[in-house]
């Protein structure tokens, strides 16, 4: 008895030697999926609050952690430091974020949301939960658990593979 009611895809012939079918290449598929999902959610908060994806990620990090440096935000979100810097500057200009200089290191500042920034965060959080719920509505509990395991494993493996390639001198 099949564990799923979904039809199985017909087996495909492998591509000819030396050919990469981009649409079947895992990194490409993950990137496309992430882009589509992220842009779908971005439409919701962009139209309502006029903020960009990088700005939302900064707001989300500060809403979750209260106070962080730009460097910490970049590390946690995997955004380039210039993207974080632009988002921080724009959020500060719009009164959504404040900076407090680090007395121990003048090159660094502690960032936090202003009252207006916290209000936006509080309004977006339920939208985020609802969006995620709608995306996964057709998944069973077992599918969700499997997806979470697979994402965690791929994340872990990508760190291992990346470090291995780096140590072997492989570049991409």
ZAMARGU-4260 file (C-alpha; in steps of 0.2 Angstrom, whole numbers, plus 5000, padded with zeros to 4 digits):
<rodrens>
0) 5000/5000/5000 | 5007/5017/4995 | 5010/5029/5009 | 5004/5044/4999 | 4990/5047/4987
5) 5000/5058/4976 | 5005/5050/4959 | 5023/5045/4957 | 5033/5054/4943 | 5039/5043/4929
10) 5057/5039/4930 | 5067/5051/4918 | 5082/5046/4908 | 5098/5053/4915 | 5105/5068/4905
15) 5119/5065/4893 | 5137/5065/4900 | 5143/5082/4903 | 5126/5090/4904 | 5119/5099/4919
20) 5100/5101/4919 | 5099/5117/4928 | 5080/5115/4933 | 5085/5098/4942 | 5101/5105/4950
25) 5097/5105/4969 | 5106/5122/4973 | 5096/5130/4959 | 5079/5122/4964 | 5082/5128/4982
30) 5087/5146/4976 | 5071/5147/4965 | 5060/5141/4979 | 5067/5153/4992 | 5066/5167/4980
35) 5048/5164/4976 | 5043/5161/4994 | 5052/5176/5000 | 5045/5187/4986 | 5028/5181/4990
40) 5029/5186/5008 | 5038/5202/5003 | 5023/5208/4993 | 5013/5208/5009 | 5024/5218/5020
45) 5031/5229/5006 | 5013/5235/5001 | 5008/5238/5019 | 5024/5245/5027 | 5035/5250/5012
50) 5050/5240/5018 | 5062/5229/5007 | 5067/5211/5010 | 5083/5216/5019 | 5074/5229/5030
55) 5062/5215/5035 | 5076/5204/5039 | 5084/5217/5050 | 5067/5221/5059 | 5064/5202/5061
60) 5081/5199/5069 | 5080/5215/5081 | 5062/5210/5085 | 5068/5192/5090 | 5084/5197/5099
65) 5080/5215/5104 | 5098/5222/5102 | 5111/5216/5089 | 5126/5224/5079 | 5126/5225/5060
70) 5139/5211/5060 | 5128/5200/5070 | 5113/5203/5059 | 5124/5199/5044 | 5130/5183/5051
75) 5113/5177/5057 | 5104/5182/5040 | 5118/5178/5028 | 5116/5195/5021 | 5132/5204/5014
80) 5138/5218/5026 | 5134/5232/5013 | 5116/5225/5011 | 5114/5226/5030 | 5122/5243/5031
85) 5109/5250/5018 | 5094/5242/5027 | 5100/5249/5044 | 5103/5266/5036 | 5086/5266/5028
90) 5077/5260/5044 | 5085/5273/5054 | 5081/5286/5042 | 5062/5281/5043 | 5063/5281/5062
95) 5061/5262/5064 | 5078/5258/5071 | 5090/5267/5083 | 5109/5265/5086 | 5119/5266/5102
100) 5138/5268/5100 | 5148/5254/5107 | 5160/5263/5120 | 5172/5248/5119 | 5173/5248/5100
105) 5169/5265/5091 | 5167/5256/5074 | 5152/5246/5080 | 5135/5251/5086 | 5121/5242/5095
110) 5105/5242/5085 | 5087/5241/5092 | 5070/5244/5085 | 5061/5260/5090 | 5043/5260/5096
115) 5038/5262/5078 | 5049/5248/5073 | 5042/5237/5086 | 5024/5241/5081 | 5028/5236/5063
120) 5036/5220/5069 | 5021/5216/5080 | 5010/5218/5064 | 5021/5208/5053 | 5023/5193/5064
125) 5005/5187/5063 | 5006/5189/5044 | 5022/5179/5044 | 5014/5165/5053 | 4999/5165/5042
130) 5009/5165/5026 | 5019/5150/5032 | 5004/5141/5037 | 4996/5144/5020 | 5011/5138/5011
135) 5012/5122/5021 | 4993/5119/5023 | 4994/5104/5011 | 5008/5095/5020 | 5004/5082/5033
140) 5013/5082/5050 | 5025/5068/5043 | 5029/5079/5028 | 5033/5094/5039 | 5044/5084/5050
145) 5053/5076/5035 | 5055/5093/5027 | 5062/5100/5044 | 5074/5085/5045 | 5079/5087/5027
150) 5082/5106/5028 | 5093/5104/5044 | 5103/5090/5036 | 5106/5100/5020 | 5111/5115/5030
155) 5123/5104/5040 | 5130/5095/5025 | 5132/5112/5015 | 5143/5118/5029 | 5153/5102/5029
160) 5155/5101/5009 | 5159/5120/5009 | 5173/5118/5021 | 5179/5102/5013 | 5180/5111/4996
165) 5188/5126/5003 | 5201/5115/5011 | 5204/5106/4995 | 5206/5122/4985 | 5191/5119/4975
170) 5182/5136/4970 | 5165/5138/4962
</rodrens>
